[in-house]
Amino acid sequence: MIWLRSLVYNVFLFTWLTLVLIVLVPFGFMPRRYMRAIVLYWARTNQAALTAITGLDCEVRGRENLPDGPVVLACMHQSFWETAFLLTLFENAAFVLKKELLSIPLWGWYSRRWGNVSVERDGAASALRKMLREARDRIAAGRPIVIFPEGTRVAPGERRPLHVGVAALYVGLAVPVVPVALNSGVFWGRRAFLKYPGVITLEFLPPIPTGLDKRIFLAELQSRFEGASERIRQEAETSAPAGPRLRAAAEDRDSA
């Protein structure tokens, strides 16, 4: 049954996304608010379909940790789910993304029109300065910035060093950084066909105050990620159908 429900949802996801990309073409030449309305409608209907078809819902914790005013959301990245779902919570957010993604037909053009912030993979000083200029412009416009500091989707229980881009934003923007922990990968793995039923937890952790040395900031962000992610991963693996499979994978990693 999980396989069949996953098949139905995957067909819906790619069909609905393709239709929206086509429908958006004329709106790409209009003020951004029109394109934003369609994108938000897609994000909300996608989440509704995910829940209805696969039984995969979500819970948001820690909203009280979101400060008033400018903010950078430093989010863990485990699946496609959080990219779409964060739009339903922050409808005017600007995402920091890899520059090569802008070359994707239609999607890259829409991303530019949306006002996302691009950054090159090499992390050179010039690339970080350009990213920071774009981010300052978005913050000045009252838009939150979303960045995935791990740089790519990472399986639950695995750890990767955080990219320097998040530290550049922390130092250069001088606004609070809110770590965002999640366990979406327990239910929807990277490039995984199956979507397991259950409840994804997305948790906003207390903001990291401004003024820290960038090395101390990165260490603090990593520490908060590890503590919260392990806690909510274990919560999910206790109840999710994917739990035994993921626990076995974690044991294999530990013994390797």
Contacts in CASP RR format, 6 or more apart in sequence:
PFRMAT RR
TARGET T0000
AUTHOR 0000-0000-0000
METHOD contacts of the structure
MODEL  1
MIWLRSLVYNVFLFTWLTLVLIVLVPFGFMPRRYMRAIVLYWARTNQAAL
TAITGLDCEVRGRENLPDGPVVLACMHQSFWETAFLLTLFENAAFVLKKE
LLSIPLWGWYSRRWGNVSVERDGAASALRKMLREARDRIAAGRPIVIFPE
GTRVAPGERRPLHVGVAALYVGLAVPVVPVALNSGVFWGRRAFLKYPGVI
TLEFLPPIPTGLDKRIFLAELQSRFEGASERIRQEAETSAPAGPRLRAAA
EDRDSA
2 54 0 8 1.000
2 194 0 8 1.000
2 195 0 8 1.000
2 196 0 8 1.000
2 197 0 8 1.000
2 241 0 8 1.000
3 193 0 8 1.000
3 194 0 8 1.000
5 53 0 8 1.000
5 54 0 8 1.000
5 55 0 8 1.000
5 195 0 8 1.000
5 197 0 8 1.000
6 54 0 8 1.000
6 193 0 8 1.000
6 194 0 8 1.000
6 195 0 8 1.000
7 193 0 8 1.000
8 53 0 8 1.000
9 49 0 8 1.000
9 50 0 8 1.000
9 53 0 8 1.000
9 54 0 8 1.000
9 195 0 8 1.000
10 193 0 8 1.000
10 195 0 8 1.000
12 49 0 8 1.000
12 53 0 8 1.000
13 46 0 8 1.000
13 49 0 8 1.000
16 42 0 8 1.000
16 45 0 8 1.000
16 46 0 8 1.000
16 49 0 8 1.000
17 42 0 8 1.000
17 46 0 8 1.000
20 38 0 8 1.000
20 39 0 8 1.000
20 42 0 8 1.000
21 106 0 8 1.000
21 107 0 8 1.000
21 110 0 8 1.000
22 106 0 8 1.000
23 38 0 8 1.000
24 35 0 8 1.000
24 38 0 8 1.000
24 39 0 8 1.000
24 106 0 8 1.000
24 110 0 8 1.000
25 106 0 8 1.000
27 34 0 8 1.000
27 35 0 8 1.000
27 38 0 8 1.000
28 34 0 8 1.000
28 35 0 8 1.000
28 109 0 8 1.000
28 110 0 8 1.000
28 113 0 8 1.000
32 113 0 8 1.000
32 114 0 8 1.000
32 115 0 8 1.000
35 110 0 8 1.000
35 113 0 8 1.000
35 114 0 8 1.000
36 91 0 8 1.000
36 92 0 8 1.000
36 114 0 8 1.000
39 87 0 8 1.000
39 110 0 8 1.000
39 114 0 8 1.000
40 87 0 8 1.000
40 88 0 8 1.000
40 91 0 8 1.000
42 84 0 8 1.000
43 84 0 8 1.000
43 85 0 8 1.000
43 87 0 8 1.000
43 88 0 8 1.000
44 88 0 8 1.000
46 84 0 8 1.000
47 58 0 8 1.000
47 84 0 8 1.000
47 85 0 8 1.000
47 88 0 8 1.000
50 56 0 8 1.000
50 81 0 8 1.000
50 195 0 8 1.000
51 57 0 8 1.000
54 195 0 8 1.000
54 196 0 8 1.000
54 197 0 8 1.000
55 197 0 8 1.000
55 198 0 8 1.000
56 187 0 8 1.000
56 188 0 8 1.000
56 195 0 8 1.000
56 196 0 8 1.000
56 197 0 8 1.000
56 198 0 8 1.000
56 199 0 8 1.000
56 200 0 8 1.000
57 198 0 8 1.000
57 199 0 8 1.000
57 200 0 8 1.000
58 85 0 8 1.000
58 199 0 8 1.000
58 200 0 8 1.000
58 201 0 8 1.000
58 202 0 8 1.000
59 199 0 8 1.000
59 200 0 8 1.000
59 201 0 8 1.000
59 202 0 8 1.000
60 89 0 8 1.000
60 202 0 8 1.000
60 203 0 8 1.000
60 204 0 8 1.000
61 201 0 8 1.000
61 202 0 8 1.000
61 203 0 8 1.000
61 204 0 8 1.000
62 203 0 8 1.000
62 204 0 8 1.000
62 205 0 8 1.000
63 204 0 8 1.000
65 178 0 8 1.000
65 204 0 8 1.000
65 205 0 8 1.000
65 206 0 8 1.000
65 207 0 8 1.000
66 178 0 8 1.000
66 204 0 8 1.000
67 176 0 8 1.000
67 178 0 8 1.000
67 207 0 8 1.000
69 142 0 8 1.000
69 175 0 8 1.000
70 139 0 8 1.000
70 142 0 8 1.000
70 144 0 8 1.000
70 173 0 8 1.000
70 175 0 8 1.000
70 176 0 8 1.000
71 144 0 8 1.000
71 145 0 8 1.000
71 175 0 8 1.000
71 176 0 8 1.000
71 177 0 8 1.000
71 178 0 8 1.000
71 207 0 8 1.000
72 144 0 8 1.000
72 145 0 8 1.000
72 146 0 8 1.000
72 147 0 8 1.000
72 166 0 8 1.000
72 169 0 8 1.000
72 170 0 8 1.000
72 173 0 8 1.000
72 175 0 8 1.000
72 176 0 8 1.000
72 177 0 8 1.000
72 178 0 8 1.000
73 86 0 8 1.000
73 90 0 8 1.000
73 93 0 8 1.000
73 144 0 8 1.000
73 145 0 8 1.000
73 146 0 8 1.000
73 147 0 8 1.000
73 177 0 8 1.000
73 178 0 8 1.000
73 180 0 8 1.000
73 204 0 8 1.000
74 147 0 8 1.000
74 149 0 8 1.000
74 166 0 8 1.000
74 177 0 8 1.000
74 178 0 8 1.000
74 179 0 8 1.000
74 180 0 8 1.000
74 221 0 8 1.000
75 82 0 8 1.000
75 86 0 8 1.000
75 146 0 8 1.000
75 147 0 8 1.000
75 148 0 8 1.000
75 149 0 8 1.000
75 179 0 8 1.000
75 180 0 8 1.000
75 182 0 8 1.000
76 82 0 8 1.000
76 148 0 8 1.000
76 150 0 8 1.000
76 154 0 8 1.000
76 180 0 8 1.000
76 181 0 8 1.000
76 182 0 8 1.000
76 225 0 8 1.000
76 229 0 8 1.000
77 148 0 8 1.000
77 150 0 8 1.000
77 151 0 8 1.000
77 152 0 8 1.000
77 153 0 8 1.000
77 154 0 8 1.000
78 153 0 8 1.000
78 154 0 8 1.000
78 155 0 8 1.000
78 156 0 8 1.000
78 182 0 8 1.000
78 183 0 8 1.000
78 184 0 8 1.000
78 185 0 8 1.000
78 188 0 8 1.000
78 189 0 8 1.000
78 190 0 8 1.000
79 153 0 8 1.000
79 184 0 8 1.000
79 185 0 8 1.000
79 187 0 8 1.000
79 188 0 8 1.000
79 189 0 8 1.000
79 190 0 8 1.000
79 192 0 8 1.000
80 153 0 8 1.000
80 188 0 8 1.000
81 184 0 8 1.000
81 185 0 8 1.000
81 187 0 8 1.000
81 188 0 8 1.000
81 200 0 8 1.000
82 182 0 8 1.000
82 184 0 8 1.000
82 202 0 8 1.000
83 95 0 8 1.000
85 202 0 8 1.000
86 93 0 8 1.000
86 146 0 8 1.000
87 93 0 8 1.000
90 144 0 8 1.000
90 146 0 8 1.000
92 142 0 8 1.000
92 143 0 8 1.000
92 144 0 8 1.000
93 143 0 8 1.000
93 144 0 8 1.000
93 145 0 8 1.000
93 146 0 8 1.000
94 114 0 8 1.000
94 115 0 8 1.000
94 116 0 8 1.000
94 117 0 8 1.000
94 135 0 8 1.000
94 138 0 8 1.000
94 143 0 8 1.000
94 144 0 8 1.000
94 145 0 8 1.000
94 146 0 8 1.000
95 116 0 8 1.000
95 117 0 8 1.000
95 145 0 8 1.000
95 146 0 8 1.000
95 147 0 8 1.000
96 116 0 8 1.000
96 117 0 8 1.000
96 118 0 8 1.000
96 119 0 8 1.000
96 131 0 8 1.000
96 135 0 8 1.000
96 145 0 8 1.000
96 146 0 8 1.000
96 147 0 8 1.000
96 148 0 8 1.000
96 165 0 8 1.000
96 169 0 8 1.000
97 111 0 8 1.000
97 116 0 8 1.000
97 117 0 8 1.000
97 118 0 8 1.000
97 119 0 8 1.000
98 118 0 8 1.000
98 119 0 8 1.000
98 120 0 8 1.000
98 121 0 8 1.000
98 151 0 8 1.000
99 118 0 8 1.000
99 119 0 8 1.000
99 120 0 8 1.000
99 121 0 8 1.000
100 121 0 8 1.000
101 107 0 8 1.000
101 108 0 8 1.000
101 111 0 8 1.000
101 118 0 8 1.000
102 108 0 8 1.000
102 111 0 8 1.000
102 112 0 8 1.000
102 118 0 8 1.000
115 138 0 8 1.000
117 131 0 8 1.000
117 134 0 8 1.000
117 135 0 8 1.000
117 138 0 8 1.000
117 145 0 8 1.000
118 130 0 8 1.000
118 131 0 8 1.000
118 134 0 8 1.000
119 127 0 8 1.000
119 128 0 8 1.000
119 130 0 8 1.000
119 131 0 8 1.000
119 165 0 8 1.000
120 127 0 8 1.000
123 163 0 8 1.000
123 164 0 8 1.000
123 165 0 8 1.000
128 164 0 8 1.000
128 165 0 8 1.000
128 168 0 8 1.000
131 165 0 8 1.000
131 168 0 8 1.000
131 169 0 8 1.000
132 168 0 8 1.000
132 169 0 8 1.000
132 172 0 8 1.000
132 173 0 8 1.000
135 145 0 8 1.000
135 169 0 8 1.000
135 173 0 8 1.000
136 172 0 8 1.000
136 173 0 8 1.000
138 145 0 8 1.000
139 145 0 8 1.000
139 173 0 8 1.000
139 175 0 8 1.000
145 169 0 8 1.000
145 173 0 8 1.000
147 165 0 8 1.000
147 166 0 8 1.000
147 169 0 8 1.000
149 162 0 8 1.000
149 163 0 8 1.000
149 165 0 8 1.000
149 166 0 8 1.000
149 221 0 8 1.000
150 160 0 8 1.000
150 162 0 8 1.000
150 163 0 8 1.000
151 160 0 8 1.000
151 163 0 8 1.000
152 160 0 8 1.000
153 189 0 8 1.000
153 190 0 8 1.000
154 160 0 8 1.000
154 190 0 8 1.000
155 185 0 8 1.000
155 189 0 8 1.000
155 190 0 8 1.000
155 249 0 8 1.000
156 183 0 8 1.000
156 185 0 8 1.000
156 186 0 8 1.000
156 229 0 8 1.000
156 233 0 8 1.000
156 246 0 8 1.000
156 250 0 8 1.000
157 229 0 8 1.000
157 230 0 8 1.000
157 233 0 8 1.000
157 250 0 8 1.000
157 253 0 8 1.000
158 253 0 8 1.000
159 226 0 8 1.000
162 218 0 8 1.000
162 221 0 8 1.000
162 222 0 8 1.000
164 214 0 8 1.000
166 177 0 8 1.000
166 218 0 8 1.000
166 221 0 8 1.000
167 214 0 8 1.000
167 217 0 8 1.000
167 218 0 8 1.000
168 214 0 8 1.000
169 177 0 8 1.000
170 177 0 8 1.000
170 208 0 8 1.000
170 210 0 8 1.000
170 212 0 8 1.000
170 214 0 8 1.000
170 217 0 8 1.000
171 214 0 8 1.000
171 217 0 8 1.000
174 210 0 8 1.000
174 211 0 8 1.000
175 210 0 8 1.000
176 207 0 8 1.000
176 208 0 8 1.000
176 209 0 8 1.000
176 210 0 8 1.000
177 207 0 8 1.000
177 208 0 8 1.000
177 217 0 8 1.000
177 221 0 8 1.000
178 204 0 8 1.000
178 205 0 8 1.000
178 206 0 8 1.000
178 207 0 8 1.000
178 208 0 8 1.000
179 204 0 8 1.000
179 205 0 8 1.000
179 208 0 8 1.000
179 221 0 8 1.000
179 224 0 8 1.000
179 225 0 8 1.000
179 228 0 8 1.000
180 202 0 8 1.000
180 203 0 8 1.000
180 204 0 8 1.000
180 205 0 8 1.000
181 201 0 8 1.000
181 202 0 8 1.000
181 203 0 8 1.000
181 205 0 8 1.000
181 224 0 8 1.000
181 225 0 8 1.000
181 227 0 8 1.000
181 228 0 8 1.000
181 229 0 8 1.000
181 232 0 8 1.000
182 200 0 8 1.000
182 201 0 8 1.000
182 202 0 8 1.000
182 203 0 8 1.000
182 229 0 8 1.000
182 232 0 8 1.000
183 200 0 8 1.000
183 201 0 8 1.000
183 229 0 8 1.000
183 232 0 8 1.000
183 233 0 8 1.000
183 235 0 8 1.000
183 236 0 8 1.000
184 200 0 8 1.000
184 202 0 8 1.000
186 196 0 8 1.000
186 200 0 8 1.000
186 233 0 8 1.000
186 236 0 8 1.000
186 237 0 8 1.000
186 240 0 8 1.000
186 242 0 8 1.000
186 243 0 8 1.000
186 246 0 8 1.000
187 195 0 8 1.000
187 196 0 8 1.000
187 197 0 8 1.000
187 198 0 8 1.000
187 200 0 8 1.000
187 236 0 8 1.000
187 240 0 8 1.000
187 242 0 8 1.000
188 195 0 8 1.000
188 196 0 8 1.000
188 200 0 8 1.000
194 242 0 8 1.000
196 240 0 8 1.000
196 241 0 8 1.000
196 242 0 8 1.000
197 240 0 8 1.000
197 241 0 8 1.000
198 236 0 8 1.000
198 239 0 8 1.000
198 240 0 8 1.000
198 241 0 8 1.000
199 236 0 8 1.000
200 236 0 8 1.000
201 232 0 8 1.000
201 235 0 8 1.000
201 236 0 8 1.000
203 228 0 8 1.000
203 232 0 8 1.000
205 224 0 8 1.000
205 228 0 8 1.000
208 217 0 8 1.000
208 220 0 8 1.000
208 221 0 8 1.000
208 224 0 8 1.000
212 220 0 8 1.000
236 242 0 8 1.000
236 243 0 8 1.000
237 243 0 8 1.000
237 246 0 8 1.000
237 247 0 8 1.000
END
